[in-house]
């Protein structure tokens, strides 16, 4: 008799444990359904997942431990779920940005390509001259904090940019710069590199098309994470539009750098370029003056020929009068 009772108790023990576990899972699921309704349905489907997790262990022991310590079932569930979601997001972010411990190359991020076109209602030379004033970019571009340029090394410039509450510094090197045509550059910084080109195209005497092409290679967790949402591309596009507005509305006369750079080397300084332009202007004026003088000479010759013709006509008239008088 006693042995039979012991066997019955042994058989019912696992059944009671399973029932308790199932009831706890059902209770938590029911409470979760109510919580889902309160937060607007954002956690739809989580109840079924919780049941599956409970059947396989998962977060249930941690949730049960919190309940046994006096926490409410809802608070225990939300806390454990939030911890799980946080860990999952961090792991995925590390995998995407290449900072996790995944397979080599699994976190590589493709380069961001930016191509933008803007039409500016100013002459070609004016648009180009304003673009070369890097030091003034901070006045209209919200993403630029400061720009400095060494007069002895015009092919290099140092930039400080704004990234949210933080700042980033990098050095830009001009590889090619042809006045009124194009500028090609590359930049290096601890948080990324860029390769870019801007070209200027005359559409009409007072209309210039500017084409901007940039490749951005992010480096670092913050930059790579921001690059997922194309934050840098949006910032660049907005500042490009700000340049269009600035050039169109400003009353300031540009003070450009009109030198020439090829293969990263200055082949013609700003002073040499301006001197050549002045000499060409003087030659044009001289040629124009010569043309004016020649025109005046031609006009003078024509007047002399006309005067000579009039004198000949007068002489002929006088001869005719003399002949008439003789006949009379």
Buried (B, 14 or more C-beta within 10 A) or exposed (E): EEEEEEEEEEEEEEEEEEEEBEEBBEEBBEBBEEBBEEEEEEBEEBBEBBBEBBEEEBBBEBBBEBBEEEBEBBEBBBBBBEEBEEEEEEEEBBBBBBBBEEEEEEBEBEBBEBEBEBEBBBBBBBBBBBBBBBEBBBEBBEBBBBBEBEEEEBBBBBBBBBBEEEEBEBEBBBBBBBBBEBBBBBBEBEBBBBBBBBBBBBEEEEBBBBBBBBBBBBBBBBBBBBBEEBBBBEBBBEBBEBBBEBBEEBEEEBEBBBBBBEEBEBEBBBEBBEEEEEEEEEEEEEEEEEEEEEEEEEEEEEEEEEEEEEEEEEEEEEEEEEEEEEEE
